[in-house]
Amino acid sequence: MLNVLTLEEAQNFVLKIAKKHGFLAESVPLESVSGRVLAKSIAADADLPAFDRSAVDGFAVLSRDTFGASAALPSLLRLAGEVKMGERAGFALGAGTCAAVWTGGELPQGADAMVMLEEAETLPGGLVAVEAAAVPGRHVVFRGDDVRRGEPLLPAGRRLSARDVGLLAALGVAEAPVSARPRVGVLSTGDELIDPGETPAGAQIRDLNGPMLTAACEEAGADARFFGRVPDDETALKRAMREAAERCDLLLLSGGSSAGAKDAAARCLEALGRVFFHGLALKPGKPTLAGMTDGTLTIGLPGHPAAAYLVFHALVRPVIAAMAGEELRETIVPAALTQAVPSNHGREELMPVRLKGAEAEPLFIKSGLVRPLTRADGYIRIPRDAEGLPSGARVDVILF
């Protein structure tokens, strides 16, 4: 008989251990940091942009010189010079003057607006006829409009996106301080398992949990390694667990965690360290277990693919994030159920769903099936004391 915890209790338990693990920071070249977790908050050490610049091709002007200008009655200004791209302006504008400036070029001192080329005409004798009034700030990006010196920009714990990389590059950050990726090992258990490249004989099945969970760990930001398949033999399993744990911060077992006579994961974990809990008040995922293998946090997941993936998303992914120092935020969208979902198991239920606009279609996945999971966009949580949800019920969909 399993002594079960709720999902929240299990989450809190393993997260406390994961946060004690701590993380190492490393400096990584900017082109390789997308998807990594920032280890140190970053503030701006300079204004961005560093100078007033033009947002159009045209003429920098003193806006007051253009008030009332029109095609019928243009303002005549004297061309004081041209600002070449990548060079400082090097001169100032006085009343009645203008300067040719290209998009991104620096405005000369004194200028407070731009007139587009289409709104002006170059005349003989170094004159420019401005045919439209320009208000202060028109077509100008002022110094510090984007970022002010000293302004906090990216907090520690943020998973860096390509957009973040662009901001760091603009600030002159060539290498970013990021958390070292947690090392996660995956072991599959079961006499019936064979390599995905092999042809099953008799009742053998291809191991899909090993590659799936290894890929899921990589998606979660881990440095994941698959340590292979182990038969239902306690001596072999203990040896494999010990060898994998030496190289990992977190070890995942797939299968071998239910209460059957051949399911030896809990017994091996007890022999190698300690079992924290064995069993969740959760469907699917009741046989989930957790403990320590020679000091390495170890989580045993169910053997059925859908159960393994759902428990991974709900329980393991937050652990990987915590080990990387990431502030994990679930992406949740509201939706209405397209049909009723019965649920009277005395356990919380994780139900995969497919989004159809503002509606969520429940996906009733039979034990051991995997294809329906590829159709799912996320899952909903049905409380353990609920007797299901009616059609049209408003639910929160936790996206994968």
Backbone torsions as a table, in degrees:
resi	resn	phi	psi	omega
1	MET	NA	130.5	-179.2
2	LEU	-84.9	141.9	175.3
3	ASN	-97.5	100.8	-166.0
4	VAL	-90.9	151.9	170.8
5	LEU	-113.3	160.4	169.8
6	THR	-75.0	164.2	178.5
7	LEU	-60.7	-41.8	179.8
8	GLU	-62.1	-41.9	179.3
9	GLU	-63.3	-42.3	179.1
10	ALA	-66.3	-41.6	178.5
11	GLN	-59.4	-48.9	-179.2
12	ASN	-61.5	-38.6	-178.0
13	PHE	-63.4	-54.3	-175.5
14	VAL	-73.0	-28.6	178.8
15	LEU	-68.0	-35.5	176.5
16	LYS	-60.9	-40.8	179.1
17	ILE	-68.3	-42.6	-178.8
18	ALA	-62.5	-40.0	-178.4
19	LYS	-70.3	-28.0	175.5
20	LYS	-71.1	-22.9	-179.3
21	HIS	-59.7	-35.6	-177.0
22	GLY	70.6	178.2	179.2
23	PHE	-148.3	153.3	177.1
24	LEU	-96.5	144.8	177.2
25	ALA	-102.2	147.2	176.4
26	GLU	-142.0	152.3	179.7
27	SER	-94.6	123.0	-173.4
28	VAL	-123.2	136.1	177.3
29	PRO	-54.8	145.0	-171.7
30	LEU	-56.4	-35.0	-176.9
31	GLU	-70.5	-7.1	-177.1
32	SER	-117.8	10.0	-172.8
33	VAL	-97.7	-9.4	-179.7
34	SER	-59.5	130.1	-178.3
35	GLY	88.9	-8.3	178.3
36	ARG	-88.3	163.0	-176.8
37	VAL	-99.4	126.6	-178.2
38	LEU	-68.3	126.8	-176.6
39	ALA	-89.5	-18.6	-176.2
40	LYS	-141.5	135.7	178.7
41	SER	-62.9	146.6	-177.7
42	ILE	-120.7	130.4	175.5
43	ALA	-117.5	157.5	-178.4
44	ALA	-73.2	132.0	176.3
45	ASP	-100.8	8.0	178.3
46	ALA	-161.8	162.5	173.9
47	ASP	-72.3	147.0	176.5
48	LEU	-135.0	119.8	-4.6
49	PRO	-68.6	166.6	-175.7
50	ALA	-87.6	-1.5	-179.8
51	PHE	-155.6	160.6	174.3
52	ASP	-69.6	128.9	-175.8
53	ARG	-136.4	160.2	-177.4
54	SER	-84.3	143.4	175.8
55	ALA	-99.8	0.8	-178.7
56	VAL	-143.7	166.4	167.5
57	ASP	-82.9	128.8	179.9
58	GLY	169.6	-141.4	-174.6
59	PHE	-126.1	128.0	174.0
60	ALA	-77.7	135.6	-175.4
61	VAL	-139.8	166.5	163.7
62	LEU	-88.6	117.0	-170.6
63	SER	-55.4	-33.5	-178.4
64	ARG	-64.2	-22.8	179.2
65	ASP	-74.6	-11.6	-176.1
66	THR	-109.5	-0.1	-176.5
67	PHE	-60.7	129.1	179.7
68	GLY	84.4	-0.6	-178.1
69	ALA	-68.7	143.6	177.6
70	SER	-151.9	173.3	178.3
71	ALA	-64.0	-32.6	179.6
72	ALA	-77.2	-30.6	-177.8
73	LEU	-138.7	76.9	-176.3
74	PRO	-73.6	158.7	172.2
75	SER	-89.4	131.4	179.6
76	LEU	-96.4	119.4	-179.3
77	LEU	-122.4	151.2	178.8
78	ARG	-93.3	131.8	-178.7
79	LEU	-74.4	114.9	-176.5
80	ALA	-88.0	-15.6	-180.0
81	GLY	157.3	-177.6	179.3
82	GLU	-125.4	137.1	177.1
83	VAL	-96.5	117.1	-179.2
84	LYS	-81.6	146.6	-177.9
85	MET	-61.0	134.9	177.9
86	GLY	82.3	-0.4	-179.7
87	GLU	-117.2	151.4	175.4
88	ARG	-68.1	152.0	-178.2
89	ALA	-62.0	-48.5	175.1
90	GLY	76.4	5.3	176.5
91	PHE	-153.3	165.9	-178.7
92	ALA	-117.1	156.7	176.6
93	LEU	-100.2	136.7	172.5
94	GLY	-107.5	179.2	-179.7
95	ALA	-57.3	135.8	176.3
96	GLY	80.2	12.3	179.8
97	THR	-122.1	164.4	176.8
98	CYS	-147.1	174.0	179.1
99	ALA	-143.6	142.6	175.9
100	ALA	-77.5	124.6	-179.1
101	VAL	-136.5	136.0	179.8
102	TRP	-98.2	163.5	-177.6
103	THR	-52.7	124.0	-179.1
104	GLY	91.9	-9.6	-179.6
105	GLY	-76.8	158.0	-179.0
106	GLU	-77.2	139.2	174.6
107	LEU	-79.6	138.7	175.2
108	PRO	-63.4	154.6	177.4
109	GLN	-57.5	137.6	179.9
110	GLY	99.3	-30.1	-179.9
111	ALA	-71.9	141.0	178.6
112	ASP	-132.7	10.2	179.7
113	ALA	-161.0	163.6	175.9
114	MET	-122.5	144.6	172.5
115	VAL	-113.4	125.7	-178.6
116	MET	-65.8	153.7	179.5
117	LEU	-54.4	-37.5	-177.5
118	GLU	-67.2	-15.6	-177.6
119	GLU	-103.4	14.0	-178.4
120	ALA	-144.1	159.7	178.5
121	GLU	-136.2	129.8	178.1
122	THR	-80.8	129.0	-177.6
123	LEU	-112.5	162.1	175.5
124	PRO	-61.0	154.5	176.1
125	GLY	82.5	16.2	177.0
126	GLY	76.1	24.4	179.3
127	LEU	-103.9	153.1	175.6
128	VAL	-128.5	127.1	177.6
129	ALA	-94.6	113.0	179.6
130	VAL	-92.7	121.5	-171.3
131	GLU	-105.7	12.2	178.0
132	ALA	-149.5	141.6	179.0
133	ALA	-73.8	144.4	178.7
134	ALA	-121.4	122.2	177.2
135	VAL	-81.4	158.3	179.2
136	PRO	-56.0	133.8	178.9
137	GLY	87.8	-4.6	-177.5
138	ARG	-64.7	126.6	178.1
139	HIS	57.7	32.1	179.6
140	VAL	-124.1	134.8	169.9
141	VAL	-104.6	111.8	-174.6
142	PHE	-83.2	157.7	177.7
143	ARG	-54.6	129.7	178.8
144	GLY	79.6	4.0	178.4
145	ASP	-59.3	-34.6	-177.5
146	ASP	-86.5	-52.4	-176.1
147	VAL	-142.3	136.6	175.2
148	ARG	-99.9	140.8	177.7
149	ARG	-52.9	131.9	-180.0
150	GLY	87.6	-9.2	-178.4
151	GLU	-70.8	131.2	175.3
152	PRO	-68.0	136.0	-173.5
153	LEU	-117.7	-60.0	-175.3
154	LEU	-123.6	122.6	-177.4
155	PRO	-82.7	152.7	172.3
156	ALA	-59.8	143.3	-178.8
157	GLY	94.2	-3.3	-180.0
158	ARG	-86.0	133.3	174.1
159	ARG	-79.9	119.8	-171.6
160	LEU	-73.8	133.5	176.7
161	SER	-102.6	173.3	175.8
162	ALA	-61.3	-33.1	178.3
163	ARG	-66.3	-40.2	177.2
164	ASP	-63.3	-39.2	179.1
165	VAL	-60.4	-40.3	177.5
166	GLY	-61.4	-41.8	178.7
167	LEU	-64.5	-44.0	179.2
168	LEU	-61.6	-40.3	178.7
169	ALA	-62.8	-41.8	-179.8
170	ALA	-63.2	-27.5	-179.3
171	LEU	-89.3	-0.6	177.8
172	GLY	84.0	19.4	177.9
173	VAL	-85.2	108.8	-178.4
174	ALA	-86.3	-28.6	177.7
175	GLU	-134.5	138.6	-177.2
176	ALA	-111.1	142.5	176.4
177	PRO	-80.1	111.6	-178.7
178	VAL	-124.3	160.0	177.9
179	SER	-74.2	141.3	172.2
180	ALA	-63.0	140.6	-178.6
181	ARG	-69.7	129.6	178.4
182	PRO	-59.1	139.6	178.5
183	ARG	-88.3	118.1	-178.3
184	VAL	-121.2	129.6	176.8
185	GLY	-107.3	147.8	-179.6
186	VAL	-126.0	130.9	175.5
187	LEU	-124.7	131.4	173.6
188	SER	-100.2	142.4	179.9
189	THR	-124.3	147.1	175.7
190	GLY	140.3	132.5	177.7
191	ASP	-63.9	-26.8	-172.8
192	GLU	-82.2	-7.2	-172.3
193	LEU	-85.2	140.3	173.0
194	ILE	-131.6	168.4	179.3
195	ASP	-65.2	144.8	178.7
196	PRO	-56.3	-24.7	-179.4
197	GLY	-84.5	-4.6	-178.6
198	GLU	-94.2	161.7	177.4
199	THR	-97.6	123.4	-178.3
200	PRO	-62.3	143.4	173.5
201	ALA	-122.4	137.3	-178.4
202	GLY	62.2	-126.6	-177.7
203	ALA	-100.8	22.5	176.4
204	GLN	-69.7	153.2	176.0
205	ILE	-135.0	149.3	177.0
206	ARG	-72.5	137.9	178.6
207	ASP	-75.8	109.1	176.7
208	LEU	-103.4	-22.7	-179.0
209	ASN	-65.7	-38.6	-179.5
210	GLY	-57.9	-58.1	178.1
211	PRO	-62.9	-37.8	-178.4
212	MET	-64.6	-46.3	-178.6
213	LEU	-69.9	-35.0	176.3
214	THR	-62.9	-43.1	177.7
215	ALA	-65.7	-39.2	179.1
216	ALA	-63.1	-38.4	177.4
217	CYS	-63.8	-41.3	177.4
218	GLU	-62.8	-43.5	178.1
219	GLU	-60.8	-32.7	-179.1
220	ALA	-79.6	-3.4	177.0
221	GLY	102.0	10.9	-178.6
222	ALA	-91.8	161.0	168.2
223	ASP	-94.5	93.6	-169.1
224	ALA	-97.3	146.6	178.0
225	ARG	-139.5	131.4	176.7
226	PHE	-89.9	121.5	-177.0
227	PHE	-96.1	9.8	172.2
228	GLY	98.5	-171.6	-177.1
229	ARG	-108.6	140.1	-177.8
230	VAL	-123.3	133.1	178.2
231	PRO	-70.3	171.1	179.8
232	ASP	-77.1	70.0	-179.4
233	ASP	-137.7	117.8	-173.0
234	GLU	-62.3	-37.8	179.4
235	THR	-63.2	-45.6	179.6
236	ALA	-66.5	-38.7	-178.5
237	LEU	-68.3	-41.9	178.2
238	LYS	-62.9	-40.9	178.7
239	ARG	-63.3	-44.7	-179.3
240	ALA	-65.6	-40.8	179.4
241	MET	-64.0	-44.1	-178.9
242	ARG	-63.7	-44.5	-179.1
243	GLU	-65.5	-40.7	179.7
244	ALA	-68.9	-40.9	-177.4
245	ALA	-61.8	-30.7	178.8
246	GLU	-63.9	-22.5	-174.9
247	ARG	-109.2	6.3	-171.4
248	CYS	-129.4	158.2	168.5
249	ASP	-93.9	-23.2	-179.4
250	LEU	-147.0	134.3	179.3
251	LEU	-118.6	130.8	177.2
252	LEU	-111.7	133.3	173.4
253	LEU	-109.7	136.6	177.3
254	SER	-110.6	116.5	-179.4
255	GLY	85.0	172.2	176.5
256	GLY	75.2	17.1	-175.2
257	SER	-113.4	-2.1	179.9
258	SER	-82.8	-177.8	-170.7
259	ALA	-87.2	9.2	-179.7
260	GLY	-68.3	159.5	-175.7
261	ALA	-61.9	-31.2	-176.4
262	LYS	-90.0	-3.1	-176.1
263	ASP	-88.8	95.4	-166.6
264	ALA	-98.4	2.8	-173.9
265	ALA	-57.6	-45.3	-178.4
266	ALA	-65.0	-41.1	179.7
267	ARG	-65.0	-40.3	178.5
268	CYS	-66.6	-40.5	-179.8
269	LEU	-64.1	-40.3	177.9
270	GLU	-63.3	-38.6	-178.9
271	ALA	-71.4	-31.6	-175.3
272	LEU	-93.1	-13.0	-177.5
273	GLY	-173.3	-95.1	-175.6
274	ARG	-160.8	143.8	172.6
275	VAL	-101.1	121.6	178.2
276	PHE	-81.3	-49.0	176.4
277	PHE	-152.6	155.7	177.9
278	HIS	-140.7	97.2	179.0
279	GLY	123.1	134.6	175.5
280	LEU	-121.4	144.0	172.7
281	ALA	-79.6	67.5	-169.8
282	LEU	-146.0	142.1	174.8
283	LYS	-130.4	120.5	-6.6
284	PRO	-80.8	164.8	175.8
285	GLY	123.0	11.4	-177.5
286	LYS	-54.8	-42.0	-175.7
287	PRO	-79.0	6.8	-179.9
288	THR	-55.6	139.8	178.3
289	LEU	-136.2	164.6	177.6
290	ALA	-151.3	149.1	178.6
291	GLY	-175.4	-158.0	-179.2
292	MET	-125.3	134.2	172.8
293	THR	-111.1	104.7	-179.0
294	ASP	48.8	42.4	177.4
295	GLY	89.0	-1.2	179.8
296	THR	-104.7	125.3	177.8
297	LEU	-57.1	129.6	-176.7
298	THR	-128.8	130.9	178.5
299	ILE	-124.0	126.7	177.8
300	GLY	-99.2	123.8	-178.1
301	LEU	-104.3	156.6	177.7
302	PRO	-61.0	157.9	-179.9
303	GLY	-79.7	-25.3	-179.6
304	HIS	-70.9	132.1	-171.8
305	PRO	-56.0	-49.6	-178.1
306	ALA	-62.3	-42.5	178.6
307	ALA	-63.6	-43.5	-179.5
308	ALA	-60.5	-43.0	-176.8
309	TYR	-71.8	-41.3	-179.6
310	LEU	-64.3	-43.2	178.2
311	VAL	-67.7	-35.8	175.4
312	PHE	-57.4	-49.5	-175.9
313	HIS	-64.2	-39.7	-175.3
314	ALA	-81.9	-30.8	-171.8
315	LEU	-115.4	-44.6	-172.9
316	VAL	-82.5	-40.8	-177.5
317	ARG	-57.1	-43.0	175.9
318	PRO	-62.8	-30.4	178.0
319	VAL	-66.5	-45.4	178.5
320	ILE	-60.7	-42.3	178.5
321	ALA	-61.4	-44.0	-179.3
322	ALA	-64.0	-38.0	179.1
323	MET	-67.6	-22.5	177.5
324	ALA	-96.1	1.7	-179.1
325	GLY	74.4	20.1	-176.4
326	GLU	-86.4	139.2	172.0
327	GLU	-86.8	92.3	-173.9
328	LEU	-75.6	129.5	176.7
329	ARG	-125.6	120.4	178.2
330	GLU	-69.9	145.2	172.6
331	THR	-95.5	115.4	-174.7
332	ILE	-122.4	132.0	177.5
333	VAL	-124.7	139.7	177.8
334	PRO	-79.6	148.8	179.4
335	ALA	-158.1	169.1	177.0
336	ALA	-114.3	135.1	-179.2
337	LEU	-66.8	137.4	178.9
338	THR	-80.4	-17.4	178.7
339	GLN	-155.8	164.5	-178.7
340	ALA	-69.0	148.1	177.8
341	VAL	-122.8	108.7	176.3
342	PRO	-74.0	143.7	178.9
343	SER	-162.2	103.5	-179.2
344	ASN	-142.3	62.7	-173.1
345	HIS	-110.4	-5.3	-173.8
346	GLY	73.2	10.7	178.3
347	ARG	-132.4	150.4	170.6
348	GLU	-63.4	145.6	-178.4
349	GLU	-122.3	135.7	172.6
350	LEU	-101.4	115.6	-176.2
351	MET	-112.6	115.4	176.4
352	PRO	-64.7	144.1	179.0
353	VAL	-137.9	156.2	173.2
354	ARG	-113.9	130.7	-179.3
355	LEU	-82.2	134.6	173.7
356	LYS	-129.5	87.3	-174.6
357	GLY	66.8	-120.4	-179.9
358	ALA	-94.4	12.3	-178.9
359	GLU	-115.6	153.6	179.0
360	ALA	-120.6	120.9	178.6
361	GLU	-94.5	117.3	178.3
362	PRO	-64.5	141.2	177.5
363	LEU	-114.9	105.1	-177.5
364	PHE	-84.8	99.6	-173.1
365	ILE	-94.9	121.2	175.5
366	LYS	-68.7	150.7	-178.7
367	SER	-57.0	129.5	176.9
368	GLY	93.3	-11.1	-179.4
369	LEU	-85.9	151.7	-177.6
370	VAL	-126.7	-30.2	-176.0
371	ARG	-58.1	-42.7	179.5
372	PRO	-58.2	-28.9	-180.0
373	LEU	-64.3	-29.5	179.6
374	THR	-71.2	-15.8	178.0
375	ARG	-89.1	-13.0	-174.5
376	ALA	-79.8	141.9	174.5
377	ASP	-96.4	-18.8	-178.2
378	GLY	177.1	-157.4	-179.0
379	TYR	-148.5	162.0	175.0
380	ILE	-115.3	157.4	178.1
381	ARG	-109.5	120.6	178.9
382	ILE	-102.7	118.9	-175.9
383	PRO	-56.9	150.6	-176.0
384	ARG	-66.7	-24.5	-179.2
385	ASP	-93.8	6.3	179.3
386	ALA	-92.3	142.7	175.9
387	GLU	-97.1	49.7	179.9
388	GLY	91.7	-179.9	179.2
389	LEU	-129.1	140.1	-178.7
390	PRO	-79.5	162.3	173.8
391	SER	-59.8	137.0	-179.1
392	GLY	88.1	-5.7	-179.6
393	ALA	-61.8	140.6	177.3
394	ARG	-79.8	128.4	-177.5
395	VAL	-132.9	158.6	173.2
396	ASP	-100.6	121.0	179.5
397	VAL	-96.0	119.6	176.2
398	ILE	-87.6	113.2	-174.5
399	LEU	-75.7	144.5	174.4
400	PHE	-71.1	NA	NA
